[in-house]
Amino acid sequence: MSFFLSKFLLFIIRPLVWIAVLALYALFSKNKRNKQRASISAIVLFLFLSNNFILGTVAGWYEPKQGSLRHYDIGLLLGGFSSYNNDTKSLKSEFSGDRLTQTVRLYHTGVIDRILMSGGSGSFLEKNPPEATYTDDYLKAIHIPDSAVIIEKESRNTKENFQYAAKILEGLNKSDAKILVITSAWHIPRTKLLAEKQGLKNVDYYPTNSLKDNYSFEDYLLPQAKAIMGWELLIKEWVGYFTTKLGIT
């Protein structure tokens, strides 16, 4: 599947697109019965997808638990956790920013010796620097030495993360390095599958920013915008997992 086709697929699997299509159909349909069905479907779908407790329960079945850690030569930080702030000309942390936070913590506590930051530009419309470039600037700003950081700035998706990272490690004679892949909990099942297809060995995984939550009263009853965003991420991963499993991507 091409990079551009995958971007289009990500658009049509968004829950908000489904809700909008149903709402528009209900608004413009001349068939009274179909209009009513579409309205009810849009409301039910919205209430289901905006419930944070339902999202967390489903995510809990899919996301892996944290295993025991050992010492690793490389912490492979997967991109997709930030954007470029044009005002400050620096990194802006996004929803998955915990990937970066945990990577820094793992480095400072001695769990990983070096950070391999893998991330290019995942957009074909904007002309911002690769994610790895401004992440490197951030790591310098918080005084992580250059000798501890390896940058890979060509990859545009998870599959390419592993392809380019493997080439870099081979060039550094680190093909047998013990690797800790650091990424979001909901991203790990597909990440494992892609790493296996790439032939990477000695790999463990560190889950960050789980979609599960410490629930409060409103999470059970009130619609939450973050729940809809969470479903978008989860559905994207399910589609990506099965297309990878089938060899489509």
C-alpha positions as CSV (number, residue, x, y, z in Angstrom):
1,M,0.0,0.0,0.0
2,S,1.4,3.4,-1.0
3,F,2.1,6.2,1.5
4,F,-0.6,8.4,-0.1
5,L,-3.2,5.6,-0.1
6,S,-2.5,4.9,3.6
7,K,-3.1,8.5,4.4
8,F,-6.5,8.4,2.6
9,L,-7.4,5.2,4.5
10,L,-6.6,6.9,7.8
11,F,-9.1,9.6,6.8
12,I,-12.0,7.3,6.0
13,I,-11.6,5.2,9.2
14,R,-12.0,8.2,11.5
15,P,-15.0,7.8,13.8
16,L,-15.9,11.5,13.4
17,V,-16.1,10.9,9.6
18,W,-18.7,8.1,10.2
19,I,-20.7,10.3,12.6
20,A,-20.6,13.2,10.1
21,V,-21.7,11.1,7.2
22,L,-24.7,9.8,9.2
23,A,-25.6,13.3,10.4
24,L,-25.4,14.7,6.9
25,Y,-27.5,11.9,5.5
26,A,-30.1,12.5,8.3
27,L,-30.1,16.2,7.4
28,F,-30.6,15.9,3.7
29,S,-32.5,12.6,3.2
30,K,-36.0,13.0,2.0
31,N,-37.0,9.6,3.2
32,K,-38.5,10.1,6.7
33,R,-37.8,6.6,7.9
34,N,-34.2,6.7,6.7
35,K,-33.7,10.1,8.2
36,Q,-34.8,8.9,11.6
37,R,-32.6,5.8,11.4
38,A,-29.6,7.8,10.5
39,S,-30.2,10.3,13.3
40,I,-30.5,7.6,15.9
41,S,-27.4,5.8,14.5
42,A,-25.4,9.0,14.7
43,I,-26.4,9.7,18.3
44,V,-25.8,6.1,19.5
45,L,-22.4,6.0,17.7
46,F,-21.4,9.3,19.2
47,L,-22.4,8.3,22.7
48,F,-20.6,4.9,22.4
49,L,-17.4,6.4,20.9
50,S,-17.2,9.3,23.3
51,N,-17.4,7.1,26.5
52,N,-13.9,7.0,28.0
53,F,-14.7,4.0,30.2
54,I,-15.8,1.9,27.1
55,L,-12.6,2.9,25.3
56,G,-10.4,2.1,28.2
57,T,-12.0,-1.3,28.7
58,V,-11.5,-2.3,25.0
59,A,-8.0,-0.9,24.9
60,G,-7.1,-3.0,28.1
61,W,-7.9,-6.2,26.1
62,Y,-5.6,-5.1,23.3
63,E,-2.7,-3.3,24.9
64,P,0.2,-5.4,26.3
65,K,1.3,-5.2,29.9
66,Q,4.7,-3.9,30.9
67,G,7.2,-6.8,31.3
68,S,10.3,-6.9,33.4
69,L,13.2,-4.6,32.1
70,R,16.8,-5.4,31.8
71,H,19.8,-3.4,30.5
72,Y,19.7,-2.4,26.8
73,D,22.2,-1.1,24.4
74,I,19.7,0.9,22.4
75,G,16.4,2.6,23.2
76,L,14.6,2.8,19.9
77,L,12.2,5.8,20.2
78,L,9.5,5.7,17.5
79,G,8.3,9.0,16.1
80,G,4.8,10.3,16.0
81,F,4.8,11.9,19.4
82,S,5.4,15.6,18.4
83,S,5.0,18.3,15.8
84,Y,7.1,21.3,14.9
85,N,6.3,24.6,16.5
86,N,6.9,27.3,13.8
87,D,6.7,30.1,16.4
88,T,9.5,28.8,18.7
89,K,11.2,26.7,16.0
90,S,11.3,23.8,18.3
91,L,9.5,20.5,19.3
92,K,5.9,20.6,20.4
93,S,4.8,17.6,22.4
94,E,1.5,16.0,21.2
95,F,-0.8,13.2,22.5
96,S,2.0,10.5,22.5
97,G,4.6,12.8,24.1
98,D,5.0,10.2,26.9
99,R,7.2,8.3,24.4
100,L,9.8,11.0,24.7
101,T,9.4,11.6,28.4
102,Q,9.8,7.9,29.2
103,T,12.8,7.6,26.8
104,V,14.6,10.4,28.7
105,R,13.8,8.7,32.0
106,L,15.1,5.3,30.8
107,Y,18.3,6.9,29.7
108,H,18.9,8.8,32.9
109,T,18.2,5.7,35.0
110,G,20.7,3.6,33.0
111,V,18.2,1.2,31.5
112,I,19.3,2.2,28.0
113,D,22.8,3.3,26.9
114,R,21.9,5.2,23.8
115,I,18.8,6.7,22.1
116,L,18.0,5.9,18.5
117,M,15.3,8.4,17.5
118,S,13.6,7.2,14.3
119,G,11.2,9.7,12.7
120,G,11.1,11.6,9.4
121,S,8.1,13.6,8.1
122,G,4.8,11.9,8.0
123,S,3.1,14.6,6.1
124,F,3.0,15.3,2.4
125,L,1.4,18.7,2.7
126,E,3.6,20.5,5.2
127,K,7.3,21.3,4.8
128,N,8.4,21.1,8.4
129,P,11.8,19.5,9.4
130,P,11.9,15.7,10.1
131,E,10.7,14.9,13.6
132,A,14.1,13.3,14.4
133,T,15.9,16.7,13.6
134,Y,14.0,18.8,16.1
135,T,13.9,16.0,18.6
136,D,17.7,15.9,18.4
137,D,17.7,19.7,19.2
138,Y,15.5,19.1,22.2
139,L,17.7,16.3,23.5
140,K,20.7,18.6,23.2
141,A,18.8,21.4,25.1
142,I,18.3,19.0,28.1
143,H,22.0,18.1,28.0
144,I,21.8,14.6,26.7
145,P,25.3,14.2,25.0
146,D,25.6,13.7,21.3
147,S,27.4,10.5,21.9
148,A,24.2,9.0,23.4
149,V,21.9,9.9,20.5
150,I,21.5,8.3,17.0
151,I,19.2,10.1,14.6
152,E,17.3,8.5,11.7
153,K,15.2,11.1,9.8
154,E,14.1,9.3,6.6
155,S,11.3,7.1,7.8
156,R,7.6,8.1,7.3
157,N,5.8,5.3,9.1
158,T,6.5,2.4,11.5
159,K,7.5,-0.1,8.8
160,E,10.2,2.4,7.6
161,N,11.2,3.1,11.3
162,F,12.5,-0.5,11.5
163,Q,13.9,-0.7,8.0
164,Y,16.1,2.4,8.4
165,A,16.9,1.7,12.1
166,A,18.1,-1.8,11.1
167,K,20.4,-0.3,8.4
168,I,21.9,2.2,10.9
169,L,22.5,-0.5,13.5
170,E,24.2,-2.7,10.8
171,G,26.4,0.2,9.8
172,L,27.4,0.7,13.4
173,N,28.1,-3.0,13.8
174,K,25.3,-3.1,16.3
175,S,23.1,-5.7,14.6
176,D,23.2,-7.9,17.7
177,A,22.4,-5.0,20.1
178,K,19.8,-5.4,22.8
179,I,17.0,-3.1,21.8
180,L,14.1,-1.6,23.8
181,V,11.4,-0.2,21.5
182,I,9.7,2.7,23.2
183,T,6.2,3.5,21.8
184,S,2.5,3.9,22.8
185,A,0.9,0.8,24.4
186,W,-1.8,0.6,21.7
187,H,0.9,0.7,19.0
188,I,2.9,-2.3,20.3
189,P,1.0,-5.3,18.8
190,R,1.5,-3.9,15.2
191,T,5.0,-2.8,16.1
192,K,6.0,-6.3,17.2
193,L,4.6,-7.7,13.9
194,L,6.6,-5.2,11.8
195,A,9.8,-5.9,13.8
196,E,9.5,-9.6,13.3
197,K,9.0,-9.1,9.6
198,Q,12.2,-7.0,9.5
199,G,14.1,-9.7,11.3
200,L,15.1,-7.7,14.3
201,K,16.2,-9.8,17.3
202,N,17.0,-9.1,21.0
203,V,14.0,-6.8,21.1
204,D,11.8,-5.9,24.1
205,Y,9.0,-3.3,24.2
206,Y,8.2,-0.5,26.6
207,P,4.5,0.7,26.5
208,T,3.8,4.4,27.1
209,N,0.6,6.5,27.1
210,S,-2.0,3.8,27.5
211,L,-5.5,4.5,26.4
212,K,-6.7,3.1,29.7
213,D,-7.2,5.7,32.4
214,N,-7.9,6.3,36.1
215,Y,-11.6,6.9,35.7
216,S,-13.6,9.6,37.4
217,F,-17.4,10.0,37.5
218,E,-17.7,11.9,34.2
219,D,-15.8,9.2,32.3
220,Y,-18.7,6.8,32.9
221,L,-21.5,9.1,31.9
222,L,-20.4,12.2,30.0
223,P,-19.1,12.3,26.4
224,Q,-15.3,12.9,26.2
225,A,-13.6,14.3,23.1
226,K,-10.4,12.4,24.1
227,A,-12.3,9.1,23.9
228,I,-13.2,9.8,20.2
229,M,-9.5,10.5,19.5
230,G,-8.6,7.3,21.3
231,W,-10.9,5.2,19.2
232,E,-9.4,6.8,16.1
233,L,-5.9,5.6,17.2
234,L,-7.2,2.2,18.2
235,I,-9.1,1.6,15.0
236,K,-6.1,2.8,13.0
237,E,-3.9,0.2,14.8
238,W,-6.4,-2.6,14.2
239,V,-6.6,-1.9,10.5
240,G,-2.8,-1.6,10.3
241,Y,-2.3,-4.8,12.2
242,F,-4.5,-6.9,9.9
243,T,-3.2,-5.3,6.7
244,T,0.4,-6.1,7.9
245,K,-0.6,-9.6,8.9
246,L,-2.1,-10.2,5.4
247,G,1.1,-8.7,3.8
248,I,-0.8,-5.7,2.3
249,T,1.6,-3.2,4.0
